[in-house]
Amino acid sequence: MKNIIITGTSRGIGYELTLQFAHAGHNVLAVSRKMPQSLIDNPNITCLSADLSENGGLENIKTFIETTWHKVDIVIHNAGALILKPFTEITAAEFEYIYKVNVFGVAALNRVVLPFMQKGGHVVTISSMGGVQGTVKFSGLSAYSSSKGAVITLSELLAEEYKEQGIAFNVLALGAVNTEMLQEAFPGYQAPLSPKEMADYIYNFALTGNNYFNGKVLQVSASTP
């Protein structure tokens, strides 16, 4: 039984992942601004409503770990924000918000959680194929894709910094998955994978991927988009 933190659990991949870990008997701290009742009612899930771009939510996470779990085995950074606009139409505030959620929130949660992680711990960041150098890029996603590239580099650096402690950092750069966020970026497009199917892959990777990988970016894509 492991203690697992998952962000962005109100819908899509994060929701499916949370249920899958809980049904397998693991303890899950589900972090999201909104919480479905089905997660709240599960005895293996602790729901914490928090905005990771704000310090208050991070303090609540730290307090929970200190008073209840005392250690964390796996972190899955799944929360994300997207805006679809031509570059010149994105305001500075909008650009900053995307980075607050997709980059600064990831960094801030890592700072909170790492003191409670031990050898064998695994930090998995969910990125996007759009953030991988050399892949196809799409107009209107300058803020989103560039932020997803930033967390890739952050994870690579942290893998180096924490390798002596035995804590692994890996990135899964996802292709198209049939989520609400995908519909925001590509309205009407039907992706070949469902959130449940992608959650199955991430579930197994989070539990065992650190035995094989550290500081790696794995491209998990059946199509782009």
Legacy VTK file of the C-alpha trace (Angstrom):
# vtk DataFile Version 3.0
C-alpha trace
ASCII
DATASET POLYDATA
POINTS 225 float
0.000 0.000 0.000
1.479 3.323 -1.092
0.722 6.961 -0.337
0.043 8.707 -3.620
-0.660 12.363 -4.416
-2.489 13.090 -7.663
-3.361 16.571 -8.894
-6.102 17.510 -11.328
-8.497 14.805 -10.168
-11.881 16.340 -10.927
-12.168 14.866 -14.423
-10.469 12.942 -17.184
-7.224 11.078 -16.605
-6.723 12.319 -13.039
-10.185 11.166 -11.988
-9.701 7.701 -13.491
-6.231 7.375 -11.960
-7.478 8.280 -8.504
-10.182 5.631 -8.585
-7.801 2.999 -9.946
-5.229 3.500 -7.184
-7.925 3.603 -4.514
-9.617 0.434 -5.772
-6.221 -1.300 -5.621
-5.957 -0.422 -1.917
-3.544 2.510 -2.068
-4.005 5.744 -0.118
-4.652 8.681 -2.438
-4.589 12.401 -1.743
-6.687 13.855 -4.556
-5.899 17.528 -5.143
-8.197 19.610 -7.303
-10.304 22.740 -7.174
-13.493 20.691 -7.578
-14.205 17.241 -6.157
-16.648 14.680 -7.591
-18.798 12.986 -4.952
-17.594 9.560 -6.079
-14.078 10.470 -4.919
-15.243 12.006 -1.650
-17.175 8.848 -0.741
-14.224 6.477 -1.262
-12.541 5.531 2.053
-9.078 5.272 0.430
-9.254 8.793 -1.011
-8.664 12.036 0.858
-9.950 14.974 -1.168
-8.280 18.317 -0.759
-9.676 21.267 -2.639
-6.706 23.436 -3.558
-5.440 25.772 -6.245
-1.766 24.925 -6.701
-1.086 28.384 -8.052
-1.885 29.728 -4.563
0.220 29.219 -1.421
-2.740 28.394 0.817
-3.449 25.123 -0.935
0.166 24.046 -0.650
0.191 24.676 3.083
-2.881 22.457 3.468
-1.105 19.647 1.617
1.959 19.984 3.825
-0.162 19.931 6.983
-1.986 16.808 5.835
1.253 14.930 5.140
2.809 16.001 8.449
-0.201 14.993 10.537
-1.527 11.940 8.685
0.795 10.161 6.254
4.287 11.296 7.332
5.685 9.999 4.021
4.816 10.116 0.315
5.679 7.372 -2.168
4.403 8.715 -5.493
3.425 12.120 -6.854
1.592 12.440 -10.164
1.486 15.995 -11.492
-1.586 15.769 -13.684
-3.224 19.183 -13.205
-3.035 21.435 -16.228
-4.443 24.586 -17.778
-4.817 25.433 -21.442
-5.673 28.483 -23.479
-6.287 28.425 -27.225
-5.513 31.843 -28.711
-3.159 33.388 -31.234
0.034 34.488 -29.488
-0.609 38.224 -29.900
-4.083 37.887 -28.371
-2.920 36.173 -25.178
-2.662 38.714 -22.387
0.287 38.751 -20.013
-2.032 37.676 -17.202
-3.329 34.711 -19.209
0.184 33.598 -20.152
1.297 33.890 -16.550
-1.692 31.869 -15.304
-0.882 28.960 -17.639
2.663 28.911 -16.278
1.439 29.210 -12.691
-0.598 26.029 -13.048
1.574 24.006 -15.437
5.053 24.939 -14.195
5.164 26.929 -10.971
2.504 24.731 -9.340
4.526 21.623 -10.157
7.704 23.157 -8.741
5.934 24.389 -5.612
4.318 21.022 -4.876
7.669 19.300 -5.343
9.212 21.620 -2.759
6.473 20.690 -0.283
6.522 16.946 -0.889
10.204 16.077 -1.388
11.139 16.273 2.334
8.610 13.472 2.899
9.878 11.198 0.112
12.411 8.407 0.582
14.518 6.133 -1.579
12.258 4.482 -4.144
9.975 7.490 -4.437
8.663 8.395 -7.881
7.585 11.790 -9.190
5.682 11.553 -12.478
4.891 14.704 -14.420
2.249 14.561 -17.132
3.403 16.700 -20.034
2.369 16.856 -23.679
3.822 15.902 -27.029
3.503 19.611 -27.805
6.193 20.307 -25.210
8.746 17.920 -26.701
11.450 19.480 -28.863
11.134 18.567 -32.529
7.521 17.386 -32.454
4.639 18.890 -34.431
3.411 22.157 -32.934
-0.055 23.692 -33.286
-1.064 27.332 -33.653
-2.804 28.884 -30.679
-1.052 26.746 -28.074
2.058 28.858 -27.458
1.429 29.264 -23.725
0.363 25.669 -23.122
3.005 23.875 -25.163
5.886 26.050 -24.005
4.864 25.476 -20.369
4.794 21.728 -20.973
8.313 21.990 -22.348
9.413 23.821 -19.204
8.275 21.036 -16.852
10.157 18.498 -18.944
13.422 20.344 -18.330
12.552 20.862 -14.659
12.037 17.117 -14.184
15.319 16.290 -15.911
17.159 18.655 -13.589
15.482 17.341 -10.436
16.290 13.772 -11.452
19.958 14.746 -11.426
19.669 16.672 -8.178
17.932 13.868 -6.263
19.530 10.765 -7.791
21.751 10.193 -4.743
18.610 10.093 -2.585
17.017 7.484 -4.824
14.021 9.596 -5.821
13.158 9.284 -9.507
11.636 11.962 -11.718
10.091 11.019 -15.057
7.837 12.670 -17.596
5.085 11.170 -19.699
4.508 13.333 -22.775
1.002 12.405 -23.840
-0.474 12.517 -27.298
-4.197 12.819 -27.948
-6.545 11.506 -25.250
-10.288 12.067 -25.439
-10.533 14.547 -22.553
-12.365 17.826 -22.103
-9.030 19.622 -22.360
-8.373 18.037 -25.752
-11.744 19.340 -26.932
-10.732 22.824 -25.811
-7.658 22.630 -28.021
-9.109 20.636 -30.946
-12.906 20.973 -30.945
-14.629 17.992 -32.516
-11.524 15.806 -32.749
-11.996 12.230 -31.534
-8.798 10.847 -30.019
-8.034 7.125 -30.235
-7.551 6.748 -26.461
-10.002 7.292 -23.614
-9.009 8.786 -20.240
-9.463 5.339 -18.668
-7.112 3.712 -21.178
-4.407 6.309 -20.592
-4.919 6.070 -16.826
-4.219 2.324 -17.051
-0.814 3.061 -18.571
0.078 5.822 -16.114
-1.019 3.662 -13.168
1.469 0.928 -14.000
4.229 3.364 -14.902
3.875 5.279 -11.625
4.227 2.054 -9.627
7.116 0.474 -11.535
8.604 2.941 -14.035
11.196 4.231 -11.584
12.785 0.774 -11.605
13.760 1.343 -15.239
13.822 5.100 -15.822
15.022 8.292 -14.174
15.165 11.730 -15.723
13.478 10.416 -18.873
10.759 11.749 -21.146
8.584 8.971 -22.518
6.406 9.844 -25.490
3.045 8.128 -24.968
1.227 8.910 -28.164
-0.980 6.951 -30.539
-1.726 10.177 -32.440
-0.821 13.867 -32.323
-3.440 15.149 -32.042
LINES 1 226
225 0 1 2 3 4 5 6 7 8 9 10 11 12 13 14 15 16 17 18 19 20 21 22 23 24 25 26 27 28 29 30 31 32 33 34 35 36 37 38 39 40 41 42 43 44 45 46 47 48 49 50 51 52 53 54 55 56 57 58 59 60 61 62 63 64 65 66 67 68 69 70 71 72 73 74 75 76 77 78 79 80 81 82 83 84 85 86 87 88 89 90 91 92 93 94 95 96 97 98 99 100 101 102 103 104 105 106 107 108 109 110 111 112 113 114 115 116 117 118 119 120 121 122 123 124 125 126 127 128 129 130 131 132 133 134 135 136 137 138 139 140 141 142 143 144 145 146 147 148 149 150 151 152 153 154 155 156 157 158 159 160 161 162 163 164 165 166 167 168 169 170 171 172 173 174 175 176 177 178 179 180 181 182 183 184 185 186 187 188 189 190 191 192 193 194 195 196 197 198 199 200 201 202 203 204 205 206 207 208 209 210 211 212 213 214 215 216 217 218 219 220 221 222 223 224
